[in-house]
Amino acid sequence: MALSPQLLQFKSSGVYRLEFDKSQTVNIPAETIRLVVGRSKKGPYNIPVYIENVEQFTQIFGSVDKSLEKKGMFFHRSAKETLSRGPILALNLTIANELDTVAMVSPATNSSKEGLGDIPQSVQYSSVFDTDKFWVPSDLKVLQAAGNTESGSNHAITFTNIKQDPITIIVRQAANTAGFELTAREWYGEANIPEGIEELEYVSDYMVDVFIFKGKLDAAELNNDPTYGGMFTDKGLLRSEFAKFAGLREVTLLAQYNGLSLIPEFIDAEGNQMYIETLINMEARRTGLFCAVQEDALPQIDLIGNNFDIYQDYEVLSHKVNQEKTSNNIDLTQFGAIVSVDGAVLTIKDGTATAAALSPELTDAKYLKALVDKEFVKIDKIEDIGGNVVITALGDISKSYEKFENGVSATWQNPVSIIVDGDGNLVISGGPFAYGDLLVGGDSFLLSENAG
């Protein structure tokens, strides 16, 4: 074992007295940054994080982890001790594999298309980072991981949680757009309108509010919760209850961003940055929320519902909207009746049908196919009138429900012409065509007025 340099000066055994001047100590200047490398279950991975004090370190990386210390990892204690002399760079190292995943969500931003099921719910954690050197979250990587790289995408915004702690985000159309209700031409000037923005669109139509809450808030579970039940449905938070919910002591609001714009690099009249990607990602290390905007999809954005289709299912920002409609295969032939449709009125006659008999089939499914293809009309009432069942809807009903001759449908194969002859009979020409299961191939077909 090597001896101390102070002992090497003595050539023989004996008692010696040594004095050391401690009147001056070496202090590391605060501007000198030390790098502390280790392992933490919390906090960003594989990138140095500038830390100024213990409180900031604890907020980002958590408290001392005894389970890691049992494995010989003293990252937290080392960092806190080093912080007593000045700021540090903390580097939390890890190796991520395919089992390490990160949550992802991308709400519909185009009301002319369905918004459910396009984006994966989770992706590999490392896939949302640029890993060439240190791990830096990348908007391009997020869009690629979500499969959201097309200019015609229905999802202009993609969110992901880059931290381990669960969060819940609520996004809504901006509540306060005062001062921004100007057209793009008025705001930018004739020759300066960003690509993808129509000159007569209001810049306020691209603005949203974003709220980040701590923890996982599942609407389906909270709907039955004694505290939150009156504020939720199984589809989401009731808009009228939002302020009350956010103010509860049990709820932790990590961050709130008002009036963010989806227009790239949007700046207000005072020169303040308002672009959603810039402002949210600036605090991503603290909140966990990272945002990527598919800027090529700007022409598809429709946050105010210009083309909203009430017959489609959407995940509209933070709320799921599921349309309820009847099955396309409602069988009205079971009653052995004649079914006719006249505009918004469907009549079932000469059979065993009653309003009570129909209610099991129509109570939970409150829509019928509409006359317009792929659309539906809501049922207003179902009544027994004069021995018949009369269903009245809030719009014209599809003719596909019509049934004749004890429930056998009549389907005309080709365009036909219909006239009434001098004897009052209905003559249909232009065949071939079908009546029930019978295909008629002649030039015309006579249907008496008593045939149904």
KEKOL-746232 format. One line per field, with one value per residue (C-alpha): x, y negated, z; residue in three letters. Coordinates in pm, 1 decimal, always signed. Example, Ala and Ser with C-alpha at 12.3 -4.5 7.8 and 13.67 -1.06 7.14 Angstrom:
BEGIN
u = c(+1230.0:+1367.0);
v = c(+450.0:+106.0);
w = c(+780.0:+714.0);
r = c(ALA:SER);
END
This chain:
BEGIN
u = c(+0.0:+141.4:+228.6:+108.0:+362.2:+370.7:+498.0:+769.5:+974.6:+1036.7:+1327.7:+1277.4:+999.3:+891.7:+629.1:+602.6:+372.2:+236.8:+51.9:-182.3:-303.6:-689.4:-736.7:-813.6:-1040.7:-1088.8:-1440.8:-1569.9:-1708.3:-2082.7:-2037.1:-1843.3:-2083.0:-2024.4:-2173.7:-2338.2:-2410.9:-2640.5:-2971.5:-3319.4:-3662.3:-3802.9:-3694.0:-3566.7:-3324.9:-2995.7:-2973.0:-2802.0:-3047.0:-2936.3:-3022.4:-2980.3:-3097.2:-3213.4:-3579.8:-3556.3:-3371.8:-3636.8:-3914.7:-3758.8:-3589.1:-3774.2:-3651.0:-3382.5:-3464.5:-3379.1:-3438.5:-3168.3:-2931.7:-2956.6:-2813.6:-2527.5:-2674.3:-2649.4:-2741.7:-2983.8:-2750.9:-2454.4:-2649.2:-2783.1:-2438.0:-2286.7:-2563.3:-2442.6:-2146.8:-2336.5:-2547.0:-2495.9:-2579.8:-2766.6:-2744.5:-2987.8:-2870.1:-3083.5:-3123.3:-3477.7:-3613.2:-3939.3:-4111.8:-4061.9:-4353.4:-4493.2:-4857.1:-4970.8:-5292.8:-5393.4:-5745.5:-5939.5:-5894.9:-6096.0:-6470.5:-6531.0:-6364.7:-6403.8:-6156.9:-6131.6:-5879.7:-5616.1:-5333.1:-5159.4:-5227.4:-4863.8:-4528.8:-4176.7:-4033.6:-3712.5:-3902.2:-4009.4:-3650.0:-3366.4:-3103.2:-2808.2:-2628.6:-2819.5:-3189.8:-3384.5:-3761.9:-3832.0:-4153.8:-4059.1:-3996.1:-4330.9:-4516.4:-4335.4:-4409.8:-4776.6:-4786.2:-4900.6:-4679.0:-4928.5:-5036.5:-5396.9:-5391.1:-5701.4:-5477.6:-5286.6:-5182.3:-5011.1:-4938.3:-4711.8:-4601.6:-4220.6:-4217.1:-4303.0:-4573.3:-4922.2:-5091.6:-5428.7:-5470.9:-5784.4:-5784.3:-6067.0:-6139.8:-5998.6:-6247.3:-6116.3:-6015.5:-6064.1:-5832.0:-5780.5:-6115.6:-5955.4:-5913.9:-5572.9:-5559.2:-5627.4:-5375.6:-5084.9:-5144.6:-5219.2:-4883.7:-4777.3:-5042.9:-4881.7:-4913.3:-5219.4:-5423.9:-5716.1:-5712.1:-6072.3:-6034.6:-6017.7:-5690.3:-5901.6:-6034.5:-5689.7:-5662.2:-5700.7:-5666.3:-5460.3:-5484.8:-5248.2:-5364.2:-5157.7:-5258.5:-5479.2:-5838.1:-6051.8:-6398.0:-6556.9:-6437.7:-6498.1:-6853.7:-6932.1:-6712.4:-6895.5:-6687.3:-6667.8:-6972.6:-7189.4:-6918.0:-6855.2:-7027.3:-6857.1:-6747.6:-6577.5:-6600.6:-6914.7:-6817.7:-7037.4:-6852.6:-6497.6:-6425.4:-6563.5:-6358.5:-6031.3:-6082.3:-6119.4:-5853.7:-5824.5:-5723.5:-5370.6:-5341.5:-4979.5:-5003.4:-5256.4:-5205.6:-5467.1:-5501.6:-5234.0:-5229.8:-5184.6:-5047.8:-4668.3:-4467.6:-4779.5:-4697.6:-4948.9:-4961.8:-4715.5:-4455.8:-4530.4:-4484.0:-4817.3:-4737.1:-4864.2:-4559.9:-4311.5:-4482.6:-4580.8:-4244.6:-4061.1:-4192.7:-4205.5:-3933.8:-4148.3:-4498.8:-4416.6:-4632.6:-4465.1:-4650.4:-4593.7:-4792.6:-4831.7:-4784.2:-4852.7:-5205.1:-5300.2:-5545.0:-5737.0:-5791.4:-6153.3:-6180.9:-6513.4:-6704.6:-6778.9:-6812.9:-6922.8:-7126.1:-7368.6:-7375.1:-7005.8:-6804.5:-6536.8:-6276.4:-6315.0:-6022.2:-6079.6:-6426.0:-6547.9:-6867.3:-7030.5:-7341.5:-7622.9:-7823.6:-8020.6:-7865.9:-7876.2:-8049.9:-8368.3:-8608.8:-8962.8:-9074.3:-9122.1:-9465.7:-9597.7:-9691.5:-9674.4:-9428.9:-9446.6:-9242.9:-9378.9:-9119.3:-9057.4:-9338.3:-9296.0:-9621.5:-9649.9:-9995.8:-10187.6:-9963.2:-9905.2:-9679.9:-9757.3:-9566.2:-9504.1:-9370.2:-9128.7:-8997.9:-8736.5:-8581.8:-8602.5:-8559.4:-8180.6:-8130.0:-8300.0:-8208.0:-8330.8:-8151.9:-8221.5:-8328.2:-7982.5:-7729.7:-7512.4:-7707.3:-7958.5:-8266.3:-8376.5:-8704.7:-8948.1:-9231.7:-9379.3:-9760.0:-10047.6:-10293.0:-10598.0:-10455.0:-10124.3:-9789.3:-9672.2:-9308.5:-9237.8:-8878.4:-8712.2:-8628.7:-8700.5:-8665.5:-8490.4:-8712.2:-8510.1:-8746.3:-9043.2:-9176.8:-9461.8:-9643.3:-9595.1:-9254.5:-9086.7:-8912.4:-8951.5:-8623.0:-8611.2:-8296.5:-8298.8:-8436.3:-8809.1:-9098.2:-9429.4:-9771.7:-10134.6:-10348.3:-10710.4:-10838.4:-10644.9:-10375.0:-10009.4:-9791.8:-9415.5:-9200.5:-8831.1:-8750.2:-8603.5:-8688.5:-8784.8:-9095.7:-9026.3:-8829.3:-8965.4:-8744.6:-8962.0:-8796.6:-9069.6:-9117.3:-9373.1:-9532.1:-9889.7:-9940.4:-10303.4:-10393.8:-10493.8:-10160.1:-10012.2);
v = c(+0.0:-339.2:-576.5:-931.0:-1186.9:-1346.2:-1019.9:-961.5:-1247.8:-1052.1:-806.5:-635.0:-551.8:-800.2:-1058.9:-1351.2:-1650.5:-1781.9:-2108.2:-2186.3:-2537.1:-2527.2:-2899.5:-2882.8:-2627.5:-2560.5:-2658.9:-2560.9:-2867.6:-2863.9:-2922.6:-2595.2:-2320.6:-1963.9:-1659.7:-1401.7:-1071.2:-804.2:-623.3:-740.4:-591.6:-940.5:-1223.2:-1246.5:-985.3:-1010.9:-1388.2:-1631.4:-1845.8:-2173.9:-2178.2:-2485.0:-2360.4:-2057.8:-2149.9:-2154.6:-1823.0:-1659.1:-1793.9:-1641.9:-1323.4:-1253.9:-1180.6:-936.6:-591.7:-319.2:-38.0:-178.1:-236.0:+133.6:+194.9:-47.9:-345.0:-669.5:-918.3:-1121.7:-1157.1:-1241.0:-1509.0:-1669.5:-1676.8:-1831.6:-2091.8:-2226.4:-2375.0:-2508.3:-2409.5:-2078.2:-1887.7:-1567.9:-1280.9:-995.3:-696.5:-405.8:-151.4:-127.3:+173.0:+258.4:+322.3:-39.1:-229.0:-580.5:-691.0:-881.2:-1050.5:-1254.9:-1400.1:-1461.7:-1810.6:-1772.0:-1744.7:-1600.8:-1272.3:-1018.2:-1067.6:-731.8:-454.2:-610.2:-667.3:-400.6:-428.0:-360.8:-338.6:-240.2:-500.0:-561.0:-614.7:-968.6:-1085.4:-1186.8:-942.5:-1035.8:-1188.5:-1271.3:-1180.1:-1485.5:-1461.1:-1533.6:-1651.0:-1464.7:-1142.5:-1176.2:-1220.3:-922.5:-703.2:-798.4:-732.6:-1090.2:-1217.8:-1266.8:-1613.7:-1494.4:-1373.3:-1413.8:-1463.2:-1789.8:-1760.4:-1462.5:-1452.2:-1214.2:-1181.7:-1167.7:-1118.3:-812.2:-982.4:-955.2:-1276.2:-1369.0:-1646.1:-1835.2:-2032.3:-2260.4:-2534.0:-2854.4:-3011.6:-3365.7:-3480.2:-3853.4:-4044.1:-3746.5:-3742.8:-3872.1:-3702.1:-3576.5:-3849.0:-4116.3:-3969.8:-3892.9:-4118.7:-4021.7:-3867.2:-3719.9:-3455.7:-3123.0:-2832.4:-2619.8:-2902.5:-3043.2:-3420.6:-3457.7:-3215.9:-3368.6:-3318.7:-3255.4:-2937.2:-2781.3:-2855.1:-2606.1:-2588.3:-2302.6:-2181.6:-1922.3:-1732.1:-1500.7:-1135.3:-927.1:-1054.3:-790.1:-922.0:-576.6:-526.6:-881.2:-867.0:-631.3:-802.9:-957.2:-1276.6:-1323.8:-1131.7:-1438.3:-1599.6:-1316.4:-1092.4:-778.0:-981.1:-1267.5:-1567.1:-1778.4:-2116.4:-2298.8:-2127.2:-2195.1:-2496.7:-2317.4:-2005.7:-2196.4:-2375.5:-2061.8:-2000.5:-1640.1:-1755.6:-1876.7:-2108.8:-2089.6:-2348.4:-2559.2:-2717.8:-2957.4:-3069.6:-2852.9:-2862.0:-2575.3:-2818.8:-2765.5:-3034.7:-3243.7:-3565.7:-3803.0:-4177.4:-4234.7:-3995.4:-3704.3:-3351.1:-3161.9:-2854.5:-2544.8:-2332.7:-2590.2:-2676.7:-2325.3:-2170.6:-2443.8:-2292.6:-1928.2:-1826.1:-1954.3:-1854.2:-1546.7:-1663.2:-1689.5:-1816.7:-1770.6:-1948.2:-1806.3:-2142.5:-2004.3:-1916.1:-2277.4:-2291.7:-2001.9:-2170.5:-2242.3:-2302.0:-2484.1:-2208.7:-2361.4:-2011.7:-1828.3:-1516.9:-1415.8:-1061.0:-990.9:-894.9:-1140.0:-1188.3:-1565.2:-1717.2:-1581.6:-1434.1:-1119.9:-1163.3:-834.5:-854.4:-616.7:-467.2:-156.6:+143.8:+132.2:+468.9:+398.6:+673.6:+545.6:+854.0:+1056.4:+902.3:+1029.4:+676.8:+422.2:+143.0:-186.2:-504.2:-848.7:-1115.5:-1117.6:-866.5:-488.4:-286.0:+83.0:+217.5:+543.7:+732.0:+815.3:+519.7:+286.6:-4.5:+204.0:+494.5:+262.5:+88.5:+354.8:+309.8:-65.8:-188.3:-168.7:-247.2:-577.5:-637.7:-500.4:-506.4:-830.0:-883.8:-1034.1:-753.7:-684.1:-924.7:-866.1:-1037.5:-1039.6:-875.3:-1126.0:-893.1:-545.9:-522.4:-277.7:-451.0:-278.4:+69.1:-32.0:-128.5:-473.5:-576.2:-945.9:-1064.8:-1405.9:-1373.5:-1165.5:-789.3:-551.5:-366.1:-51.6:+20.1:+62.9:+419.0:+561.5:+893.9:+1027.4:+881.8:+956.2:+645.0:+495.7:+395.4:+238.3:+344.9:+71.2:-282.0:-245.9:-467.4:-447.8:-547.4:-485.2:-355.4:-442.2:-161.6:-287.9:-22.3:-98.0:-17.5:-1.7:+16.4:+22.5:+373.6:+608.5:+550.0:+749.8:+763.6:+948.8:+1259.4:+1255.8:+1111.6:+989.0:+956.3:+811.8:+461.5:+371.0:+504.6:+442.3:+393.8:+362.3:+103.3:+378.4:+558.9:+350.0);
w = c(+0.0:-98.4:+187.1:+219.0:+86.9:+434.3:+589.8:+334.4:+481.6:+804.2:+797.6:+1136.7:+1378.1:+1642.4:+1732.1:+1494.1:+1480.0:+1150.9:+1098.1:+806.1:+729.2:+701.6:+705.2:+334.5:+166.1:-198.4:-316.4:-654.5:-835.0:-884.1:-1256.1:-1284.6:-1392.4:-1271.5:-1448.5:-1222.0:-1395.1:-1253.5:-1270.3:-1171.5:-1233.1:-1277.2:-1500.1:-1858.8:-1985.7:-2171.0:-2183.2:-1941.7:-1746.8:-1594.8:-1221.6:-1001.2:-661.6:-464.7:-495.2:-873.2:-876.2:-656.9:-875.3:-1187.3:-1064.8:-741.8:-390.8:-281.2:-420.1:-166.2:-415.2:-644.8:-353.8:-264.5:-611.0:-549.9:-736.3:-538.2:-810.1:-596.2:-295.2:-515.9:-701.5:-384.5:-226.1:-538.8:-552.6:-217.6:-408.6:-713.2:-1013.9:-1193.0:-1507.7:-1416.8:-1665.6:-1608.1:-1813.3:-1931.4:-2209.2:-2351.2:-2541.3:-2719.5:-2385.6:-2281.0:-2431.8:-2422.0:-2446.2:-2754.2:-2863.1:-3166.3:-3170.6:-3489.8:-3628.1:-3946.6:-3897.8:-4242.0:-4147.3:-3870.9:-3589.4:-3414.0:-3445.2:-3673.0:-3423.8:-3208.1:-2835.0:-2744.2:-2921.3:-2823.5:-2587.2:-2779.6:-3106.1:-3010.1:-2953.6:-3179.7:-3047.9:-3269.4:-2968.1:-2651.7:-2646.3:-2756.7:-2812.7:-3177.6:-3341.4:-3660.0:-3468.1:-3289.5:-3618.7:-3770.0:-3468.1:-3491.3:-3865.5:-3901.5:-4182.2:-4464.4:-4574.1:-4588.7:-4227.9:-4015.3:-3709.3:-3715.5:-3347.6:-3185.7:-2811.8:-2622.3:-2259.3:-2238.3:-1859.5:-1652.7:-1446.3:-1603.1:-1712.2:-1857.9:-2111.6:-2205.0:-2528.3:-2629.7:-2877.9:-2726.7:-2486.3:-2527.9:-2876.3:-2828.1:-3058.4:-3290.2:-3468.4:-3784.4:-4119.1:-4220.7:-4483.6:-4221.2:-3975.8:-4208.8:-4503.4:-4860.5:-4951.9:-4617.7:-4545.2:-4438.4:-4675.2:-4606.0:-4450.5:-4646.2:-4664.7:-4538.6:-4247.9:-3901.5:-3716.3:-3403.9:-3569.3:-3519.9:-3148.0:-2862.0:-2483.4:-2333.9:-1973.0:-1824.0:-1514.5:-1297.6:-1308.0:-1535.4:-1543.5:-1713.2:-1801.6:-1793.4:-1433.4:-1309.2:-1439.7:-1150.0:-891.9:-590.9:-616.7:-991.9:-1112.2:-1172.4:-1384.1:-1630.5:-1878.2:-2001.3:-2306.4:-2125.1:-1893.7:-1917.4:-2054.7:-1803.5:-1515.8:-1630.6:-1406.7:-1101.9:-1177.9:-1228.1:-895.7:-682.3:-417.2:-535.3:-883.0:-963.4:-1262.0:-1378.4:-1654.7:-1841.1:-2182.3:-2315.9:-2674.6:-2836.2:-3214.2:-3459.4:-3715.8:-3718.3:-3538.1:-3475.5:-3286.5:-3129.6:-3185.3:-2899.8:-3035.1:-2798.5:-2928.0:-2934.2:-3142.5:-2962.2:-3041.9:-2913.8:-2584.9:-2478.6:-2567.3:-2378.6:-2053.9:-2163.2:-1916.3:-1631.7:-1742.5:-1952.3:-2242.4:-2582.2:-2887.7:-3261.4:-3531.7:-3881.9:-4049.3:-4396.7:-4278.4:-4203.2:-4498.1:-4338.1:-4001.6:-3910.2:-3535.7:-3549.6:-3730.1:-4068.3:-4211.8:-3897.3:-3979.1:-3705.7:-3839.7:-3783.2:-3476.9:-3362.7:-3095.1:-3097.7:-2911.6:-2559.0:-2603.3:-2776.7:-2976.5:-3069.9:-3285.4:-3192.4:-3477.1:-3552.9:-3712.5:-4090.4:-4076.5:-3882.0:-3987.8:-4025.5:-4220.4:-3902.2:-3853.4:-4189.1:-4280.5:-4559.1:-4489.1:-4675.7:-4647.6:-4721.6:-4649.5:-4273.4:-4198.1:-4203.0:-4178.6:-4092.1:-4179.6:-4216.2:-3977.1:-3612.6:-3537.0:-3248.1:-3099.5:-2787.5:-2994.9:-3175.4:-2864.2:-2771.6:-3114.5:-3139.9:-2781.7:-2772.0:-3140.4:-3201.7:-3565.8:-3897.8:-4231.1:-4412.3:-4771.3:-4827.4:-4860.4:-4551.1:-4333.0:-4055.5:-3918.1:-3557.3:-3459.8:-3313.8:-3209.0:-3256.3:-3242.4:-3294.5:-3530.0:-3682.2:-3643.1:-3799.8:-3649.7:-3756.7:-3704.1:-3749.0:-3789.7:-3802.9:-4172.0:-4478.3:-4421.4:-4659.2:-4908.2:-4832.2:-4542.5:-4775.9:-4779.3:-4987.2:-5024.9:-4673.0:-4620.4:-4954.8:-5079.0:-5423.3:-5583.4:-5929.7:-6112.8:-6378.0:-6403.1:-6478.2:-6574.3:-6389.9:-6528.0:-6432.7:-6719.7:-6793.6:-6570.3:-6267.8:-6288.0:-6224.3:-6527.1:-6484.8:-6796.9:-6874.0:-6748.1:-6669.5:-6307.3:-5997.7:-5786.7:-5468.2:-5558.1:-5915.9:-6190.0:-6476.9:-6815.9:-7036.0:-7164.8:-6899.6:-6583.9:-6467.3:-6094.4:-5986.8:-5726.1:-5484.7:-5490.2:-5208.9);
r = c(MET:ALA:LEU:SER:PRO:GLN:LEU:LEU:GLN:PHE:LYS:SER:SER:GLY:VAL:TYR:ARG:LEU:GLU:PHE:ASP:LYS:SER:GLN:THR:VAL:ASN:ILE:PRO:ALA:GLU:THR:ILE:ARG:LEU:VAL:VAL:GLY:ARG:SER:LYS:LYS:GLY:PRO:TYR:ASN:ILE:PRO:VAL:TYR:ILE:GLU:ASN:VAL:GLU:GLN:PHE:THR:GLN:ILE:PHE:GLY:SER:VAL:ASP:LYS:SER:LEU:GLU:LYS:LYS:GLY:MET:PHE:PHE:HIS:ARG:SER:ALA:LYS:GLU:THR:LEU:SER:ARG:GLY:PRO:ILE:LEU:ALA:LEU:ASN:LEU:THR:ILE:ALA:ASN:GLU:LEU:ASP:THR:VAL:ALA:MET:VAL:SER:PRO:ALA:THR:ASN:SER:SER:LYS:GLU:GLY:LEU:GLY:ASP:ILE:PRO:GLN:SER:VAL:GLN:TYR:SER:SER:VAL:PHE:ASP:THR:ASP:LYS:PHE:TRP:VAL:PRO:SER:ASP:LEU:LYS:VAL:LEU:GLN:ALA:ALA:GLY:ASN:THR:GLU:SER:GLY:SER:ASN:HIS:ALA:ILE:THR:PHE:THR:ASN:ILE:LYS:GLN:ASP:PRO:ILE:THR:ILE:ILE:VAL:ARG:GLN:ALA:ALA:ASN:THR:ALA:GLY:PHE:GLU:LEU:THR:ALA:ARG:GLU:TRP:TYR:GLY:GLU:ALA:ASN:ILE:PRO:GLU:GLY:ILE:GLU:GLU:LEU:GLU:TYR:VAL:SER:ASP:TYR:MET:VAL:ASP:VAL:PHE:ILE:PHE:LYS:GLY:LYS:LEU:ASP:ALA:ALA:GLU:LEU:ASN:ASN:ASP:PRO:THR:TYR:GLY:GLY:MET:PHE:THR:ASP:LYS:GLY:LEU:LEU:ARG:SER:GLU:PHE:ALA:LYS:PHE:ALA:GLY:LEU:ARG:GLU:VAL:THR:LEU:LEU:ALA:GLN:TYR:ASN:GLY:LEU:SER:LEU:ILE:PRO:GLU:PHE:ILE:ASP:ALA:GLU:GLY:ASN:GLN:MET:TYR:ILE:GLU:THR:LEU:ILE:ASN:MET:GLU:ALA:ARG:ARG:THR:GLY:LEU:PHE:CYS:ALA:VAL:GLN:GLU:ASP:ALA:LEU:PRO:GLN:ILE:ASP:LEU:ILE:GLY:ASN:ASN:PHE:ASP:ILE:TYR:GLN:ASP:TYR:GLU:VAL:LEU:SER:HIS:LYS:VAL:ASN:GLN:GLU:LYS:THR:SER:ASN:ASN:ILE:ASP:LEU:THR:GLN:PHE:GLY:ALA:ILE:VAL:SER:VAL:ASP:GLY:ALA:VAL:LEU:THR:ILE:LYS:ASP:GLY:THR:ALA:THR:ALA:ALA:ALA:LEU:SER:PRO:GLU:LEU:THR:ASP:ALA:LYS:TYR:LEU:LYS:ALA:LEU:VAL:ASP:LYS:GLU:PHE:VAL:LYS:ILE:ASP:LYS:ILE:GLU:ASP:ILE:GLY:GLY:ASN:VAL:VAL:ILE:THR:ALA:LEU:GLY:ASP:ILE:SER:LYS:SER:TYR:GLU:LYS:PHE:GLU:ASN:GLY:VAL:SER:ALA:THR:TRP:GLN:ASN:PRO:VAL:SER:ILE:ILE:VAL:ASP:GLY:ASP:GLY:ASN:LEU:VAL:ILE:SER:GLY:GLY:PRO:PHE:ALA:TYR:GLY:ASP:LEU:LEU:VAL:GLY:GLY:ASP:SER:PHE:LEU:LEU:SER:GLU:ASN:ALA:GLY);
END
